[in-house]
Amino acid sequence: MIACQTNSQLLNHDVRDLQDSSAELEFLCKAISRYIVENVDEQNPKSVLVSLDFAIEGCVWKMNLNPELISPGLQIQVRLLARASRSVGTIWVTYTFMVDTQSRSST
């Protein structure tokens, strides 16, 4: 698992100056989506990341890995979480981890 953290004070000053956590969330979601979309290629059979699904509830990006190149059933997930802080505004944490979707369905 890889985790990255930022807070309201460290965001782009245009977004930070709005002092609106929903605007911060929109800014972060667009930035993460833009990066992920650049790395998913559904048309290229040699691409490692072959599909992308986004669940707005909980802000979860799910990327399926190419079963021809990597063990079938593996998926990379990115989750964006938020926590309020009086001193720094909202604390935003992004977790990236690999999930074996086949083992979850068999339990």
N, CA, C and O of each residue as an XYZ file, in Angstrom:
428
protein
N       0.843     -1.173      0.000
C       0.000      0.000      0.000
C       0.889      1.238      0.000
O       1.924      1.275      0.665
N       0.479      2.226     -0.739
C       1.157      3.523     -0.776
C       0.148      4.566     -0.323
O      -0.989      4.581     -0.793
N       0.561      5.436      0.587
C      -0.336      6.492      1.070
C       0.325      7.847      0.872
O       1.518      8.010      1.129
N      -0.450      8.808      0.417
C       0.015     10.186      0.261
C      -0.962     11.086      0.998
O      -2.170     10.854      0.975
N      -0.438     12.109      1.647
C      -1.292     13.006      2.424
C      -0.984     14.454      2.097
O       0.171     14.826      1.890
N      -2.028     15.264      2.053
C      -1.881     16.706      1.908
C      -2.961     17.352      2.773
O      -3.754     16.655      3.407
N      -2.988     18.663      2.796
C      -4.037     19.353      3.544
C      -4.421     20.620      2.807
O      -3.793     20.994      1.816
N      -5.454     21.274      3.297
C      -5.995     22.454      2.617
C      -4.945     23.534      2.399
O      -4.965     24.211      1.372
N      -4.031     23.706      3.345
C      -3.025     24.757      3.238
C      -1.998     24.494      2.146
O      -1.336     25.424      1.684
N      -1.856     23.234      1.725
C      -0.838     22.893      0.725
C      -1.389     22.784     -0.694
O      -0.634     22.519     -1.629
N      -2.684     22.984     -0.864
C      -3.278     22.872     -2.197
C      -3.000     24.114     -3.038
O      -2.527     25.135     -2.538
N      -3.304     23.999     -4.313
C      -3.237     25.110     -5.256
C      -3.901     26.340     -4.622
O      -5.009     26.239     -4.096
N      -3.236     27.492     -4.669
C      -3.744     28.673     -3.957
C      -5.118     29.123     -4.445
O      -5.891     29.671     -3.658
N      -5.446     28.909     -5.719
C      -6.776     29.273     -6.211
C      -7.857     28.446     -5.516
O      -8.920     28.966     -5.176
N      -7.583     27.162     -5.307
C      -8.534     26.277     -4.640
C      -8.529     26.550     -3.142
O      -9.588     26.626     -2.519
N      -7.354     26.695     -2.571
C      -7.217     26.946     -1.134
C      -7.962     28.208     -0.716
O      -8.620     28.225      0.324
N      -7.862     29.259     -1.519
C      -8.482     30.537     -1.180
C     -10.009     30.482     -1.161
O     -10.648     31.356     -0.576
N     -10.600     29.465     -1.793
C     -12.053     29.310     -1.774
C     -12.560     28.886     -0.391
O     -13.718     29.124     -0.045
N     -11.682     28.258      0.388
C     -12.028     27.746      1.720
C     -13.313     26.923      1.676
O     -14.240     27.133      2.459
N     -13.336     25.992      0.747
C     -14.512     25.152      0.525
C     -14.032     23.723      0.294
O     -13.398     23.437     -0.722
N     -14.331     22.825      1.234
C     -13.839     21.454      1.111
C     -14.410     20.730     -0.104
O     -13.756     19.839     -0.646
N     -15.619     21.092     -0.546
C     -16.168     20.449     -1.743
C     -15.382     20.866     -2.991
O     -15.193     20.054     -3.897
N     -14.928     22.108     -3.049
C     -14.078     22.553     -4.168
C     -12.727     21.849     -4.113
O     -12.170     21.495     -5.152
N     -12.195     21.645     -2.908
C     -10.937     20.916     -2.753
C     -11.097     19.483     -3.236
O     -10.235     18.957     -3.939
N     -12.215     18.847     -2.852
C     -12.486     17.472     -3.273
C     -12.569     17.379     -4.792
O     -11.993     16.470     -5.390
N     -13.274     18.306     -5.416
C     -13.395     18.311     -6.872
C     -12.025     18.485     -7.540
O     -11.719     17.807     -8.522
N     -11.209     19.388     -7.009
C      -9.875     19.630     -7.545
C      -9.012     18.370     -7.454
O      -8.348     17.998     -8.422
N      -9.024     17.712     -6.285
C      -8.218     16.507     -6.097
C      -8.720     15.356     -6.968
O      -7.916     14.631     -7.553
N     -10.037     15.181     -7.060
C     -10.592     14.112     -7.904
C     -10.210     14.301     -9.370
O      -9.846     13.342    -10.051
N     -10.292     15.527     -9.846
C      -9.916     15.790    -11.237
C      -8.430     15.523    -11.465
O      -8.052     14.968    -12.497
N      -7.592     15.912    -10.515
C      -6.150     15.697    -10.660
C      -5.815     14.207    -10.667
O      -5.019     13.758    -11.492
N      -6.409     13.443     -9.766
C      -6.157     11.998     -9.715
C      -6.691     11.341    -10.980
O      -5.998     10.526    -11.589
N      -7.904     11.679    -11.384
C      -8.501     11.087    -12.591
C      -7.668     11.376    -13.829
O      -7.450     10.495    -14.661
N      -7.203     12.616    -13.947
C      -6.391     12.998    -15.109
C      -5.129     12.128    -15.184
O      -4.765     11.657    -16.262
N      -4.475     11.917    -14.064
C      -3.259     11.098    -14.044
C      -3.575      9.644    -14.385
O      -2.872      9.027    -15.185
N      -4.632      9.095    -13.783
C      -4.977      7.692    -14.018
C      -5.373      7.467    -15.469
O      -4.928      6.497    -16.082
N      -6.198      8.340    -16.030
C      -6.648      8.189    -17.415
C      -5.466      8.173    -18.374
O      -5.499      7.467    -19.383
N      -4.429      8.934    -18.077
C      -3.228      8.939    -18.926
C      -2.521      7.593    -18.928
O      -1.763      7.300    -19.852
N      -2.756      6.760    -17.903
C      -2.031      5.499    -17.772
C      -2.861      4.260    -18.080
O      -2.331      3.149    -18.065
N      -4.149      4.425    -18.358
C      -5.009      3.296    -18.716
C      -5.235      3.324    -20.220
O      -5.645      4.342    -20.779
N      -4.963      2.192    -20.871
C      -5.167      2.105    -22.314
C      -5.979      0.851    -22.617
O      -5.433     -0.250    -22.689
N      -7.273      1.025    -22.792
C      -8.166     -0.104    -23.027
C      -7.987     -0.718    -24.416
O      -8.418     -1.848    -24.643
N      -7.362      0.000    -25.346
C      -7.208     -0.473    -26.718
C      -5.911     -1.243    -26.963
O      -5.833     -2.045    -27.894
N      -4.900     -1.006    -26.138
C      -3.589     -1.617    -26.347
C      -3.504     -2.948    -25.599
O      -3.566     -2.965    -24.369
N      -3.363     -4.080    -26.331
C      -3.313     -5.387    -25.675
C      -2.073     -5.577    -24.791
O      -2.037     -6.499    -23.976
N      -1.062     -4.721    -24.942
C       0.153     -4.836    -24.136
C       0.164     -3.859    -22.958
O       1.151     -3.775    -22.227
N      -0.926     -3.128    -22.777
C      -1.029     -2.193    -21.660
C      -1.220     -2.961    -20.355
O      -1.948     -3.953    -20.321
N      -0.578     -2.514    -19.292
C      -0.729     -3.163    -17.991
C      -2.093     -2.833    -17.389
O      -2.762     -3.715    -16.850
N      -2.505     -1.578    -17.477
C      -3.803     -1.158    -16.952
C      -4.804     -1.141    -18.101
O      -4.645     -0.381    -19.056
N      -5.844     -1.985    -18.010
C      -6.736     -2.166    -19.154
C      -8.151     -1.645    -18.960
O      -8.914     -1.593    -19.925
N      -8.529     -1.256    -17.746
C      -9.865     -0.686    -17.573
C      -9.892      0.191    -16.329
O      -9.054      0.065    -15.436
N     -10.876      1.082    -16.297
C     -10.994      2.022    -15.192
C     -12.457      2.182    -14.820
O     -13.322      2.344    -15.681
N     -12.714      2.133    -13.523
C     -14.055      2.363    -13.002
C     -13.917      3.310    -11.816
O     -12.998      3.163    -11.010
N     -14.819      4.277    -11.703
C     -14.772      5.233    -10.603
C     -16.071      5.173     -9.829
O     -17.152      5.283    -10.407
N     -15.967      4.999     -8.526
C     -17.139      5.018     -7.648
C     -17.107      6.321     -6.872
O     -16.219      6.535     -6.047
N     -18.074      7.196     -7.132
C     -18.055      8.509     -6.501
C     -18.257      8.400     -4.991
O     -17.706      9.199     -4.235
N     -19.038      7.423     -4.548
C     -19.225      7.251     -3.110
C     -17.943      6.699     -2.508
O     -17.550      5.567     -2.787
N     -17.307      7.497     -1.695
C     -16.027      7.105     -1.116
C     -14.844      7.448     -2.000
O     -13.700      7.225     -1.604
N     -15.085      7.978     -3.172
C     -14.023      8.342     -4.126
C     -13.024      7.200     -4.319
O     -11.904      7.250     -3.809
N     -13.435      6.184     -5.051
C     -12.597      5.014     -5.297
C     -12.424      4.835     -6.805
O     -13.398      4.747     -7.552
N     -11.169      4.782     -7.232
C     -10.835      4.451     -8.617
C     -10.395      2.996     -8.628
O      -9.586      2.587     -7.795
N     -10.924      2.199     -9.574
C     -10.556      0.788     -9.695
C     -10.000      0.559    -11.090
O     -10.663      0.831    -12.091
N      -8.761      0.050    -11.144
C      -8.112     -0.211    -12.422
C      -7.786     -1.696    -12.515
O      -7.045     -2.232    -11.691
N      -8.348     -2.354    -13.529
C      -8.053     -3.766    -13.720
C      -6.736     -3.916    -14.466
O      -6.421     -3.155    -15.381
N      -5.977     -4.922    -14.045
C      -4.690     -5.207    -14.670
C      -4.872     -6.242    -15.773
O      -5.749     -7.101    -15.687
N      -4.055     -6.159    -16.790
C      -4.127     -7.039    -17.942
C      -3.826     -8.482    -17.517
O      -2.706     -8.768    -17.093
N      -4.804     -9.401    -17.620
C      -4.573    -10.787    -17.198
C      -3.580    -11.531    -18.082
O      -3.080    -12.588    -17.697
N      -3.289    -10.989    -19.265
C      -2.286    -11.605    -20.138
C      -0.867    -11.325    -19.656
O       0.061    -12.066    -19.977
N      -0.703    -10.249    -18.880
C       0.626     -9.856    -18.417
C       0.843    -10.104    -16.921
O       1.972    -10.310    -16.475
N      -0.243    -10.082    -16.162
C      -0.178    -10.185    -14.703
C      -1.242    -11.173    -14.260
O      -2.216    -11.400    -14.978
N      -1.069    -11.760    -13.088
C      -2.050    -12.735    -12.578
C      -3.474    -12.214    -12.722
O      -3.750    -11.067    -12.370
N      -4.382    -13.042    -13.236
C      -5.771    -12.617    -13.394
C      -6.404    -12.257    -12.051
O      -6.055    -12.821    -11.013
N      -7.332    -11.316    -12.091
C      -8.079    -10.948    -10.901
C      -7.438     -9.876    -10.048
O      -7.975     -9.524     -8.997
N      -6.298     -9.344    -10.475
C      -5.667     -8.287     -9.694
C      -6.173     -6.929    -10.148
O      -6.382     -6.688    -11.337
N      -6.362     -6.060     -9.189
C      -6.891     -4.732     -9.452
C      -6.139     -3.727     -8.579
O      -5.834     -4.008     -7.420
N      -5.850     -2.574     -9.136
C      -5.269     -1.485     -8.351
C      -6.409     -0.553     -7.974
O      -7.208     -0.154     -8.821
N      -6.472     -0.213     -6.700
C      -7.490      0.722     -6.240
C      -6.828      1.950     -5.633
O      -5.811      1.855     -4.946
N      -7.425      3.097     -5.899
C      -7.003      4.357     -5.297
C      -8.207      4.891     -4.535
O      -9.292      5.028     -5.098
N      -8.016      5.192     -3.258
C      -9.094      5.727     -2.424
C      -8.684      7.070     -1.869
O      -7.562      7.236     -1.390
N      -9.582      8.023     -1.932
C      -9.349      9.364     -1.403
C     -10.223      9.546     -0.170
O     -11.447      9.436     -0.239
N      -9.578      9.827      0.958
C     -10.285     10.010      2.226
C     -10.027     11.411      2.754
O      -9.018     12.034      2.423
N     -10.952     11.905      3.585
C     -10.821     13.249      4.144
C     -11.086     13.222      5.646
O     -11.878     12.425      6.148
N     -10.389     14.130      6.349
C     -10.617     14.293      7.783
C     -10.455     15.768      8.116
O      -9.501     16.408      7.672
N     -11.374     16.300      8.887
C     -11.324     17.724      9.255
C     -10.236     17.959     10.297
O     -10.016     17.139     11.188
N      -9.562     19.103     10.163
C      -8.541     19.511     11.126
C      -8.680     21.010     11.349
O      -8.741     21.777     10.388
N      -8.732     21.425     12.588
C      -8.878     22.858     12.878
C      -7.641     23.657     12.467
O      -7.753     24.815     12.065
N      -6.479     23.048     12.566
C      -5.252     23.807     12.311
C      -4.889     23.923     10.827
O      -4.306     24.928     10.421
N      -5.221     22.916     10.009
C      -4.791     22.934      8.607
C      -5.931     22.769      7.612
O      -5.682     22.547      6.427
N      -7.172     22.874      8.068
C      -8.295     22.671      7.158
C      -8.582     21.192      7.026
O      -8.549     20.467      8.020
N      -8.860     20.733      5.831
C      -9.140     19.314      5.600
C      -7.835     18.581      5.319
O      -6.986     19.057      4.565
N      -7.691     17.421      5.938
C      -6.548     16.548      5.643
C      -7.033     15.530      4.615
O      -7.999     14.805      4.851
N      -6.351     15.486      3.476
C      -6.703     14.584      2.372
C      -5.665     13.480      2.300
O      -4.468     13.758      2.236
N      -6.113     12.216      2.309
C      -5.203     11.078      2.237
C      -5.621     10.204      1.056
O      -6.793      9.858      0.907
N      -4.654      9.858      0.231
C      -4.884      8.975     -0.908
C      -4.144      7.665     -0.653
O      -2.935      7.664     -0.422
N      -4.870      6.557     -0.695
C      -4.294      5.228     -0.532
C      -4.331      4.525     -1.876
O      -5.353      4.538     -2.562
N      -3.224      3.916     -2.251
C      -3.157      3.107     -3.461
C      -2.726      1.702     -3.047
O      -1.709      1.532     -2.374
N      -3.498      0.703     -3.450
C      -3.149     -0.667     -3.078
C      -3.675     -1.643     -4.117
O      -4.540     -1.306     -4.926
N      -3.134     -2.874     -4.084
C      -3.545     -3.910     -5.012
C      -4.515     -4.842     -4.305
O      -4.315     -5.199     -3.144
N      -5.576     -5.236     -5.019
C      -6.613     -6.090     -4.473
C      -6.732     -7.323     -5.360
O      -6.705     -7.222     -6.586
N      -6.863     -8.487     -4.729
C      -7.133     -9.720     -5.482
C      -8.642     -9.917     -5.484
O      -9.206    -10.394     -4.499
N      -9.295     -9.556     -6.574
C     -10.754     -9.611     -6.640
C     -11.276    -11.042     -6.676
O     -12.424    -11.280     -6.302
N     -10.478    -11.983     -7.107
C     -10.930    -13.378     -7.174
C     -11.010    -13.997     -5.782
O     -11.917    -14.785     -5.513
N     -10.083    -13.656     -4.898
C     -10.130    -14.256     -3.564
C     -11.279    -13.700     -2.747
O     -11.817    -14.398     -1.887
N     -11.675    -12.427     -3.004
C     -12.801    -11.833     -2.287
C     -14.116    -12.486     -2.686
O     -14.993    -12.684     -1.846
N     -14.257    -12.821     -3.963
C     -15.521    -13.400     -4.419
C     -15.682    -14.856     -3.986
O     -16.798    -15.374     -3.968
N     -14.591    -15.510     -3.643
C     -14.690    -16.916     -3.263
C     -14.953    -17.094     -1.771
O     -15.186    -18.218     -1.325
N     -14.922    -16.018     -0.990
C     -15.164    -16.154      0.451
C     -16.574    -15.809      0.817
O     -16.941    -15.872      1.990
